[in-house]
Amino acid sequence: MKPTSTSNLNASMHGTREAAIFTTLSVPKAVMALVVPTVISQIIMVIYNLADTYFVGQTNNASMVAALSVTMPVFVIMAAVANLFGIGGVSLISRSLGEGKYEKARHTFAFVFWGSIIAAFLYALFIWLFHRPIIELVGGTEDTFEYIRQYMMWTMVIGAIPTILNNVFGHLIRSVGASRQASIGMSLGGLLNLVLDPLFMFVILPKGNEVVGAAIATMLSNVVATAYFFIFVLRNQKKFPIFSLSPRDISVKDGIASEVMAIGLPAALGTLLAMISNIFGNVLVVGYGTAAVAGMGIAKRIGMISFNITMGLTQGVLPLLGFSYAAKNFKRMNDAIKFTAALSLIFSIVCLIGFQLFSTQLVTLFIKDSATVAFGDDFLKILSIAIPLSALCYLITAIFQATGQKMYSFVITILRKGIVDIPLMFLLRELYLSNGVMAATPVADTIVTVLAIVLLIRFLNRYTHPKLLPSQ
């Protein structure tokens, strides 16, 4: 594999700042240039995801809040589809740029774009045809059924394509180092949702339709964000020649389809397994009442503040890791890993302390129902223990995704969500009741993080220069 020179990259990107991020900018500056916009967009996305729960919580209707909690795992499937194509695509594109294979990068861009549209359409069709058994499967009750159905129709049937495409575009645009532009697009949808939520819930629609209003606001926000990305890609095809929306550029040669799927599948599987884990969690606590389900949903949404931001750090640095690995610039890759790890751990520890100290106040922001607050308080304190562990897992997984190590990524993914945590939910519930269900997350993350560190050391020892090893 021939290392890629700066001049080759500049020939493709016309000497842009994005080219410097991959090649000449100092590692701390390059990492910050990539992760800060991504983290900002993640913060806004967290606020955007919390907005529905916050505004619906103002009704003090536990059934409405529980409906959003139960719907979350099914909504997350769209994120899985976006990760399947987006993370697989950003990994392959960044590595192709590192090797100087610009045509392959362009074909990958087109394949990911059209593949995600087809997948989104099929998902919307499936939800429309089988929404009733799906609602029953994820824990819907007589009190929450209609609220769940309304939310699913607007966000997962009508809104499937813009929701998935919005996330896929974010990954694709970051693959060339344009993290700031990707952040603008994703932030646009989140900020718009904050405006549209109260407008549709409390002004346009009559009382009792708050869930419908939240769903319409979410769908419209994603439509606008996707439109922004379309315009950006079309206007910057000369600056970034790999940008292609033409179906004529779709190609499965050079293993494009298999490489995208091989890296994207573990990422998608991780999201799906997280959804299944959430379903088990809802089903296992539903016996403790609607307040328990609502409390768990609020705790998890608050936890998203830390989980999504640390995930944003790792996703932001992924293109730099992939490019450096393919260009055989292992020192730059290793320095980027160390710098990102330090940022992730510092932030996650601050969140852990904050959630432990102010859990009651945070839950009360979303709902005043005393029973729901009591459950949410306990759940958030337990969940927050997993934050630093998850930060390490996210980073190690991103390293394996960026460098094409699909087996390592797959192993960490299925262990963290699915094989380890679900059995622990059943076991710990018997010992600690509803709190035991939530405790499965930090226990599982502890086990998997230890294994992930072992696999990372093995990878560095086998695939990179020996001088990169921490012991040396």
N, C-alpha and C positions, 0 to 999 in steps of 0.2 A: 504494500500500500504506500503510495508516494505521498509524502507530506505536501500540504497545500500552501502555496506562497501567498503573501499579502497581495501581491500584484494580481494574481488570479482572482482573488476575491474582489478586489477593487474593480477588475474588469467586469465583473458581474453586477456589482452594486454601485459602480461609478464613484468610488472613493467616499462613500457615505459614512456617517457616524456609526451606523450599524456594523460596517466592516471593521472599524477600529475596535468596537466592543469585542469582537471575536479574536482579534489578532494583536493589537498594539497597546490598547488601554491597560493600565495597571489592573491587577485582579480585583482589588477592593472596589475601584471605580467601575469596572465592567460589571461586577456582580450587582452593585447598587443600581447601576443604570438599568439592569434587567429586572431586578426584584422589586425595587421601590414602586414603579408603576403597577406591577402585578399585585403587590400587597395592597396598594391603594384601591385597586379594583376589587380585590377580595373583601376589603373592609366595607366598601359600598355594597357589594353583593351580600355580605352578612346582614347589613342593615336592611337591605331590600328583602331578604328572606325573613328577617325578624319583623318587618313591617306588617305583614299579613297577620301574624300571631298577635302583635301588639294592638293593632286596631280592632281585630276581632275580639281580643281580650277585654276591650273597653265595654263590650256588651255585657260582661260578666256571665256569659252563657257558656258553661263548661262543655256543652255538647258541640258548640261551634268550634271551640278551641281544640277539643278532642278530635273533631273531624279533620282539622288541619294536621294534627299530629299523625293520625292514621293514614292520611293521604301522602305524607312526606316520603315514605319508602317507595311508593309507586311513582311519584314525581322524580325521584332520584334515578329511576331507570333511564330517563332521558339524559341525565348526566353520564350514565354508563355508556350509552350510545355515543355521546360526544367524546368521551375518553377513548373509546375503541378506535375511532378515526382520528381524533385530535392528537392524543399523546403518541399513538403509533405514527402519525404523520409528522409531528414535530421532531420525533427521534430520527426518523429516516431522512427527513429534509436536512436537518442540521448535520448529520453524518455525511450526507451526500455533498453538502457544501464544503465540509472539511476535506473531502477527497477530491473536490473539484469536479464532481459529476452534476453539472447544472441542469442538463436535460432530464436526468433522473429525478432531480428535485422538482422540476416543473411538472413532470408526469405524475409525481406523487401528490402534488398540490391538487391537480384536477381530479385524481382518483378519490382523494379524501373528500373533496367538496361534493361531488356527485354521489358518492357512496353514502354520505351522511344524509343527504336529502332522501334517497330511496329508503334508508333505514327508518328515518323519521316518519315517512308516510306509512310504512308498514306498521309501525308502533301505534300511530294514531288510529289506524283501521282496527287493530287488535283491541284497543281500549274501547272503541265505540261498539264493537260487536259483543264483547264479553265483560262489560263493566260490572254487571250485577254479581257474577261469581267472584270477580276480582275484589269487589268491596267486601264481600263476606269473608274472603280469604285473609285480607289484611286486618281484620278485626272490627269492621263496621257493625254497628248495632242499630236497633230500631230508631234510637234517638239521633244517630249521626248519619244514617244511610243517605238521606236526600241531600244533606250538606256536602257529603263526599262526592255524590254523583254530579252535582252542579260544578264543583271545583274541578273534577276530572274532565268534564266535557269542554270547559273553556281553556284549561291550561294544557291538557294532554291529548286532546283531539284537535280542536281548532288551533291551538298554539304549539303543537309538537314540532313542526318544521322550523319556525323562527326560534324556538327555545333551543333546540339542538344545534341549529346552524350558528346561532349567536356564540355558543361556547366553542364550536369547532373553529370558527373564524378567529377567535381569540388565540387558540393554540397555533394556527397556521401563520398568523401575522407575527407572533413571537418567534417563530422558527428562523426568521431572517434578522432577528435582533430588534425588531420594531416593537418593543415591549410597551413603550409609551402610547403608541397609537392603539395597540390592543387594549390597553387599560382604558383609554377614552371611550372606546366602543362599549365595553362591558360596564363601565361606570355610568354611561349614559342611560342604559336600561334600568340600572338600580336607582338612580336619582329620579328618573321619571316615574318609577313605581311608587316612590315615596309621595309624590305629588298626586298621582292618580288614585292611590288607595283610599284616602279619606274622601276624595271627590266622588268616586263611584259608590263607596260604602255608606256615606252619611248625607250626601247631597243629591246625587242623580237618582239613585234607586231608593225605593221605600224601605222603611224599617222592617227588619226580618230577612233582608237580602244581602247582609254584610258579606257572607261567604262568596256569593256570586260577584259582588262588587270587587272583592279582593282578587278573584280569579280573572275577571275582565281586565283589571289594572295590570296584572302580571303578564297576560297575553299581549296586550298592546305595548307594554314596555319592551318586550322581546322583539316585537315587530319593528319598532323604531331602531333598536340597537342593531338588528340585522341589516336594516336599510343603510345605516351608517357604514357598516363593514363592506357592503356591496359597493358603495360609492368610493370608499377608500381604495379597495382593490382595483376597481376599474380606472381610477385616476393615477395609480402608481405602478402600472404594469411596465412602464419604461424604466423606472427607478429600480424596481424589483422584478427582473425578467422571469422569475419562477412563478409569479402570480398568473394563474390561468383558470378561467371559469368555463373554458370551452370543452364540450364533451369530446371533441376530436383529440384532445391531449390526454385523454384517459388511456392508460397503458398498464398492463399487468406483466410486461416484460421486466427482465432484470430482478424478478422476485419482488416487485413493488407490492402487490396485494398480500403476498405471504409475509413480507417483512412488516408491513403496517399492522396486519392482524396479529402477528406473533408478539409484537410489543404492546399493541393496543388491547389485546384480549386480556392479559393479566390486569391491566388498569381498569378495563370495563368490568371484569369479573370481581375485582375488589369493590367496585361501587355496587354491583348487584348483590354480593355477599353482605355488604353493609346494609343494604335494603332488607335482605332476608333476616339479618340479625335484628334489625329494627322491628320487623314483623313479629318475630319471636318475642322480643321485649314487650311489645304492645299486648300480644296475646297472653303472656305470662303475668302481666300486671292488671289486665282488665278485670280479673276477679276481685281486685281490691277497690274497684269502683271507677267511675268516670273521672273523678278528681285525680286518681293515680295516673291514668293515661294522659290527662292534660298536664299534670305536673312533670311527667317524664318528657313530654313533647317540649315544654318550655325549657327545661334543663338542657336538653340536647340542642335546642336552638341558641341558647346563650353560649353553650360550649362551642358552637360553630365559630364564635369570635376568634378563639385561639386556634382551633383545628384548621379553619379555612385560611387564616393568615400564615400559619406555618406551612400549609400546603402551597400557598401562593409563593412563599420564598423558594420552595423546592421546584415548583413548576417554572418559576421565572428563570432560575439558573440552568434549567435543563438544556436549552439550546447551546449555551456556552460549554457545558460538559460534553455534549455530543460532538460539537465541532472540534474541541480540543482533543478528544479521544481519537477521532477519525484522522486528524492532522498529526497524530502522535506527539502532541505537545502535552505530555503527561504531567510535567511540573505545573503548568498552568491549570490543568484539570484538578490536581491535588490541592493546590492553593485555593481554588474556588470552593472545593468541598469543605476545607477547614474553615474558611471565612463564613460560608453559609451555615455550617453547623453551629458556630459560635453565635450568630445572629438568632437562629432558631431556638437554641437552648436558653439564651438570656430572656427572649420574649416569652417563651412558654413557662418559665419559672415565675416571671412577674404575673402572668395570668393565673397560675396555680395559687399564688398567695392572695391575689385579689378575689378570686372566686371563693376561697375558703373564708375570707374575712367578711365579705359582703354578699353572701349567697341569698339571704332572706330579702335584702333590699332589691337585688337584681330580679328575683322572681316576682316580687310585688309590683315591679314596673309593668308587668304583663297582665296580671290579674290580681284582684283583691280577695277572691274567694279563699277563705282561711284553710279549708281542707286541701285545695290545690297548692297553695303556698307551702304548706307543711311538707307535702310530698316533693314538690320541686326543690325546696331547700335541701332536703336530705340527698336527693338525686344529684344535684349540682356539686355538692361537696365531694361525693364519691367519684363522679365523672371527672372532676378536675385533676384527680391524681394521675390520670392517664395522659395529661397534656404533654409533659416533657418526653415521655416514652413515645408518644405518637409522632412528635417532632423528629426524633431520630429515625423512626421507621419510614416516615415520608421522605426524608432526605436519602436514606439508603436505597429505597425503592426507586427514587428519581435517578440515582446514579446508575442503577441497573437498567432502567428504561433508556437513559441517554446513551449508554454504551452498547445497547442491544443484547444484554444478558437476560433473555426472556425466562430461562428456567429459574434463576435466582429470584427474579421479580414474581414469578408465579408462586413459588414456594412461600415467600413472605406473605403474599396476598391471601392465599387460601387458608393459611394458618391463623392470621390475625383476625380475619372475619369469616367465620364459618366453622372450621374444624375445631378450633380451641374455644372461642368465646361462647358459642351456642350450647355445647354440653355444660360449660361452666354456669350458664344462666340457670339451667335446671338444678344443678348441684347446689349452687349458692342460694337459690330461692328456698330450698328445703331447710337451709341453715339460718338464713337471715331474712326470709320473706321477701317483700318487694325490693328492699334495699340490696338484697343479694343479686337480683336481676341486673341492676346497674353496676354492681361491683365486678361483674364478669369482665367488663371492659378494661379496667386497669390491671386486673390479674392476667388477662390474655395478652395485653400489650407488654407486660413485664417479660413473659415467657418468650414472645416473638422478637422483642427487641434484642435480647441476648443472642438469639439465633442469627438475627440480621447482622449484628456486629461481627459474629464469627464468619459469616458468608462474605461480608465486605472485606475483611482482612485476607481471606482466601482469594478473593477476586484481585485485590491489589497485588498480592504476591504472585499470582499466576499471569495476569494480563498486562501489568504495567511494570515500569522500571523498578528494580529492588530499592532504589534510594527513596522511593515514595513511602515505604513502610514506616509507620510511626516509630518502630523500635530502632530504626536506623537514621 
